[in-house]
Amino acid sequence: MIDKETQIKILLYGNPLDFACKTLGVRDMRTRKYSEVFTVSNEEVYEYTSIHGIPHSDSTSRDSLVEGFHYFEEEGKWYTFFRERGYIHDEKCFDDELGKKYIVTTLLKLSGTGLY
């Protein structure tokens, strides 16, 4: 059994599919759910980020030109958005805790695991 902290690090920073197949010994994730393979919940991932911080984002402002999901903190508020083909979509502004929860949930969704 792989400890929960390692699982959370893989979900936030790593490659969950590769980890499931190579480390956990799952032959094929096409017939399995990540919730059957990983034994952590969205709440446990959020709790981990409350202690260790949210993963670093390359975005430090709305001006980032890199495509994908962006988030940054400014004056106690979290700002999030998606940039695709030069356009900004789904722009949001949150108070501290709601922003962190949204970011963690979005990162889990983007990892493709369905643990949200």
Contacts in CASP RR format, 6 or more apart in sequence:
PFRMAT RR
TARGET T0000
AUTHOR 0000-0000-0000
METHOD contacts of the structure
MODEL  1
MIDKETQIKILLYGNPLDFACKTLGVRDMRTRKYSEVFTVSNEEVYEYTS
IHGIPHSDSTSRDSLVEGFHYFEEEGKWYTFFRERGYIHDEKCFDDELGK
KYIVTTLLKLSGTGLY
1 39 0 8 1.000
2 23 0 8 1.000
2 24 0 8 1.000
4 39 0 8 1.000
4 40 0 8 1.000
4 44 0 8 1.000
5 48 0 8 1.000
7 38 0 8 1.000
7 39 0 8 1.000
7 40 0 8 1.000
8 40 0 8 1.000
8 44 0 8 1.000
8 45 0 8 1.000
8 48 0 8 1.000
10 16 0 8 1.000
10 19 0 8 1.000
11 38 0 8 1.000
11 40 0 8 1.000
11 45 0 8 1.000
11 107 0 8 1.000
11 108 0 8 1.000
11 111 0 8 1.000
11 113 0 8 1.000
11 115 0 8 1.000
12 45 0 8 1.000
12 48 0 8 1.000
12 49 0 8 1.000
12 55 0 8 1.000
12 107 0 8 1.000
12 111 0 8 1.000
13 55 0 8 1.000
16 34 0 8 1.000
16 38 0 8 1.000
16 111 0 8 1.000
16 112 0 8 1.000
16 113 0 8 1.000
17 29 0 8 1.000
20 26 0 8 1.000
20 29 0 8 1.000
20 32 0 8 1.000
20 34 0 8 1.000
20 37 0 8 1.000
20 38 0 8 1.000
21 27 0 8 1.000
21 28 0 8 1.000
21 29 0 8 1.000
24 37 0 8 1.000
26 32 0 8 1.000
26 37 0 8 1.000
29 37 0 8 1.000
33 114 0 8 1.000
34 112 0 8 1.000
34 113 0 8 1.000
34 114 0 8 1.000
34 115 0 8 1.000
35 113 0 8 1.000
35 114 0 8 1.000
35 115 0 8 1.000
38 113 0 8 1.000
38 115 0 8 1.000
40 115 0 8 1.000
41 115 0 8 1.000
42 104 0 8 1.000
42 105 0 8 1.000
42 108 0 8 1.000
42 115 0 8 1.000
42 116 0 8 1.000
45 104 0 8 1.000
45 108 0 8 1.000
45 115 0 8 1.000
46 100 0 8 1.000
46 101 0 8 1.000
46 104 0 8 1.000
49 55 0 8 1.000
49 100 0 8 1.000
49 104 0 8 1.000
50 100 0 8 1.000
54 71 0 8 1.000
54 100 0 8 1.000
54 103 0 8 1.000
54 104 0 8 1.000
55 107 0 8 1.000
57 70 0 8 1.000
57 71 0 8 1.000
57 72 0 8 1.000
58 64 0 8 1.000
58 66 0 8 1.000
58 70 0 8 1.000
59 66 0 8 1.000
59 70 0 8 1.000
59 71 0 8 1.000
59 72 0 8 1.000
60 72 0 8 1.000
61 72 0 8 1.000
61 74 0 8 1.000
62 70 0 8 1.000
62 79 0 8 1.000
62 81 0 8 1.000
62 88 0 8 1.000
64 70 0 8 1.000
64 83 0 8 1.000
65 83 0 8 1.000
65 86 0 8 1.000
66 83 0 8 1.000
67 83 0 8 1.000
67 84 0 8 1.000
67 85 0 8 1.000
67 86 0 8 1.000
68 82 0 8 1.000
68 83 0 8 1.000
68 84 0 8 1.000
69 80 0 8 1.000
69 81 0 8 1.000
69 82 0 8 1.000
69 106 0 8 1.000
69 107 0 8 1.000
69 110 0 8 1.000
70 80 0 8 1.000
70 81 0 8 1.000
70 82 0 8 1.000
70 83 0 8 1.000
71 78 0 8 1.000
71 79 0 8 1.000
71 80 0 8 1.000
71 103 0 8 1.000
72 78 0 8 1.000
72 79 0 8 1.000
73 79 0 8 1.000
73 96 0 8 1.000
76 95 0 8 1.000
76 96 0 8 1.000
77 93 0 8 1.000
77 94 0 8 1.000
77 95 0 8 1.000
77 96 0 8 1.000
78 93 0 8 1.000
78 94 0 8 1.000
78 95 0 8 1.000
78 96 0 8 1.000
78 98 0 8 1.000
78 99 0 8 1.000
78 100 0 8 1.000
78 102 0 8 1.000
78 103 0 8 1.000
79 91 0 8 1.000
79 92 0 8 1.000
79 93 0 8 1.000
79 94 0 8 1.000
80 90 0 8 1.000
80 91 0 8 1.000
80 92 0 8 1.000
80 93 0 8 1.000
80 94 0 8 1.000
80 99 0 8 1.000
80 102 0 8 1.000
80 103 0 8 1.000
80 106 0 8 1.000
81 88 0 8 1.000
81 89 0 8 1.000
81 90 0 8 1.000
81 91 0 8 1.000
81 92 0 8 1.000
82 88 0 8 1.000
82 89 0 8 1.000
82 90 0 8 1.000
83 89 0 8 1.000
92 99 0 8 1.000
92 102 0 8 1.000
94 102 0 8 1.000
105 116 0 8 1.000
108 114 0 8 1.000
108 115 0 8 1.000
108 116 0 8 1.000
109 116 0 8 1.000
END
